[in-house]
């Protein structure tokens, strides 16, 4: 009887440890974050929509540069008489 009760105690202890260590945790599997048991109570993080192009400021700067360059070239062409 004592050997049987010791075996049951180890089984119950193992089940309790595995039950408490596997629940209520947020995990990442294959780059995907899976929710915890409290995902409905979590705060939602909001990221406002940004520009479609990541380099929008550089594109605007290049367009401004090209427009200024074209305007200066037209000014030179008019003054030279061509």
Secondary structure, DSSP 8 states (H G I E B T S, - for coil): -HHHHHHHHHHHHHHHHHHHHHSS--EEETTEEE--TTTTTS---------SSTTHHHHHHHHHHHHHHHHHHHHHHHHHT-
